[in-house]
Amino acid sequence: MSRERIQKALARQGLGSRRQIESWIKDGLIKLNGELVELGQLVESGDTVMYSGRKIIIRDIHKTLPRVLMYHKPEGEVCTRNDPEGRPTIFDKAPGLKHSRWIAVGRLDINTSGLILLTDDGDLANKLMHPSSQLQREYAVRVMGRASPEQLKKLTHGVELEDGTARFEDIVETRAEDEHGVKSSSFNRWYHVVLMEGRNREVRRMWEAVDLKVSRLMRVRYGSVMMTKSNRPGRYYELESKDIRELAELSGIVYDKSLRSGKPIKKDFRMSGRKPTGQRGRGGAVKKVSVSKRRVNHEKRR
């Protein structure tokens, strides 16, 4: 491993943002191999860092692929690491990592369910979230009422929000019940929409801009990673190496073909939601999954 600045190495392993880490270094809160560090000091694989009683071993990024989890977030959970109001978070029951921690790729608001990606690599997380990567986010949206052709045209051509113009790349009304188990009724309609960015509450605000209210919202795809009906709320699923590569390549990162994922995550953490059949006690397991490469069929299904 080539040497790199300590704030970059620690941010990559999920300790915090580079700005946060720089602040901790200035405040004398970080030690490297037992000594206080200076801003910009270089580290290499195997170096030991201590912060707030936590031991972190600098990892060689050239030996293994990053880890990536797909999590089906239920409504009622927040995406912050620590919530001052004491609400449940997506990190509460995530599997433990040694010398690193999970980083959420984007956020979903408390009333939105669906797919959240977690990774132990800060560089990958940043690339997946950055607008320049142009990764598609797909949502299943239930709205009160049925959108008119004029409203749908506005949503795909662009509506003005307080933070700029926004538009859906694609929008399709789904059948009465689709592959995610979502249903329409005489009072509500379900649509699948595709965005190329992730601004705060953007999907809800776009529908409100054409005078329609969202009554339920679920993210079903992020880039090449798709959630299916079998991915139950409150469950974590670890991506296979080939799916990590495909996702990373969409953001412009190409990993050496010799790299593989590390050992499967230990089955020593609590699972949220119901226990799978045959499971006993309070333990759980991360399921290793190969992600479907297909996307939702966007042909009209009326």
Secondary structure, 3 states (H helix, E strand, C coil): CCCEEHHHHHHHCCCCCHHHHHHHHHCCCEEECCEECCCCCEECCCCEEEECCEEEECCCCCCECCCEEEEEECCCCECCCCCCCCCCECCCCCCCCCCCCCEEECCCCCCCEEEEEEECCHHHHHHHHCHHHCCCEEEEEEEECCCCHHHHHHHHHCEEECCEEECCCEEEECCCECCCCCECCCCEEEEEEEECCCCCCHHHHHHHHCCCCEEEEEEEEECCEECCCCCCCCCEEEECHHHHHHHHHHCCCCCCCCCECCCCCCCCCCCCCCCCCCCCCCCCCCEEECCCCCCCCCCCCC
